[in-house]
Amino acid sequence: MKSSLPETIRDSALESGGNEPNIISLTQWSHKELNVAPYPEDRIFKNVARRVCEYAEEPSEVELVVEGKPNPVDGSKKAEVYDCSGLKTGEHETLNIE
């Protein structure tokens, strides 16, 4: 899928090697395009992921991982994981991050 992305997005994709997925650095992409960091709001990340999904052939080709803030008591964190279809419906998987 990376080859079908526009050059500005493709240039911000970090190679992870092997069978691991490529990661698009929203921070790098935003700095390159706008010279500012992305606004740290879930809705912004979801909108960006929806735009990237436009280039995917399958919904599973794109995943958005939104990490939550650490729990102030035990430091644990949760992450919400969306694929392209989940970005439309709101369905997601919740992971505990250690």
C-alpha positions as CSV (number, residue, x, y, z in Angstrom):
1,M,0.0,0.0,0.0
2,K,2.9,2.4,0.7
3,S,3.6,2.8,-3.0
4,S,0.0,4.0,-3.6
5,L,0.3,6.9,-1.1
6,P,1.1,10.4,-2.2
7,E,4.7,11.3,-2.0
8,T,4.3,13.6,1.0
9,I,2.7,10.8,3.0
10,R,5.0,8.1,1.7
11,D,8.1,10.2,2.7
12,S,6.8,10.2,6.3
13,A,6.4,6.4,6.5
14,L,9.0,4.8,8.7
15,E,10.3,1.5,7.4
16,S,10.0,-1.2,10.1
17,G,11.5,-4.1,8.1
18,G,10.4,-7.7,7.7
19,N,6.7,-8.5,8.1
20,E,6.2,-5.6,10.5
21,P,3.9,-2.8,9.3
22,N,5.2,0.6,8.2
23,I,4.3,3.4,10.5
24,I,3.4,6.9,9.3
25,S,4.8,9.5,11.7
26,L,2.1,12.1,12.0
27,T,4.6,14.4,13.8
28,Q,7.1,14.2,10.9
29,W,4.4,14.5,8.3
30,S,2.9,17.6,10.0
31,H,6.3,19.3,10.5
32,K,7.2,18.6,6.9
33,E,3.9,20.0,5.5
34,L,2.9,22.7,8.0
35,N,6.0,23.3,10.1
36,V,4.1,22.6,13.3
37,A,3.3,19.6,15.4
38,P,-0.1,17.9,14.9
39,Y,-2.9,19.0,17.2
40,P,-2.9,16.3,19.9
41,E,-6.6,15.4,19.7
42,D,-8.1,11.9,18.9
43,R,-10.5,13.3,16.4
44,I,-7.6,14.8,14.4
45,F,-5.7,11.5,14.4
46,K,-8.9,9.7,13.3
47,N,-9.5,12.2,10.4
48,V,-5.9,11.8,9.2
49,A,-6.3,8.0,9.3
50,R,-9.5,8.1,7.4
51,R,-7.7,10.0,4.6
52,V,-4.9,7.4,4.6
53,C,-7.6,4.7,4.4
54,E,-8.7,6.2,1.0
55,Y,-5.5,4.6,-0.4
56,A,-6.1,1.2,1.1
57,E,-7.5,-1.7,-0.8
58,E,-8.5,-3.6,2.4
59,P,-9.7,-2.1,5.7
60,S,-7.0,-4.0,7.6
61,E,-4.2,-2.3,5.7
62,V,-4.4,0.7,7.9
63,E,-4.4,0.7,11.7
64,L,-4.7,3.8,13.9
65,V,-3.3,3.2,17.5
66,V,-4.3,5.9,19.9
67,E,-2.5,5.6,23.3
68,G,-4.3,7.0,26.3
69,K,-2.8,8.8,29.2
70,P,-1.2,6.8,32.0
71,N,-3.4,5.9,35.0
72,P,-2.2,8.2,37.8
73,V,-2.4,5.3,40.4
74,D,-0.6,2.5,38.7
75,G,0.9,4.0,35.6
76,S,-0.9,1.6,33.3
77,K,-2.0,2.7,29.8
78,K,-4.6,1.6,27.4
79,A,-4.7,2.0,23.6
80,E,-7.6,2.0,21.2
81,V,-6.9,0.3,17.8
82,Y,-9.0,1.2,14.8
83,D,-8.8,-0.2,11.2
84,C,-10.5,1.6,8.3
85,S,-13.9,0.1,8.9
86,G,-13.7,0.9,12.6
87,L,-12.9,4.5,11.8
88,K,-16.3,4.6,10.1
89,T,-18.3,2.7,12.7
90,G,-16.5,3.6,15.9
91,E,-15.7,-0.1,16.6
92,H,-12.2,-0.6,18.0
93,E,-10.1,-3.0,20.1
94,T,-8.8,-1.8,23.4
95,L,-5.3,-3.0,24.5
96,N,-3.6,-2.7,27.8
97,I,-0.1,-1.4,27.4
98,E,2.5,-2.4,30.0
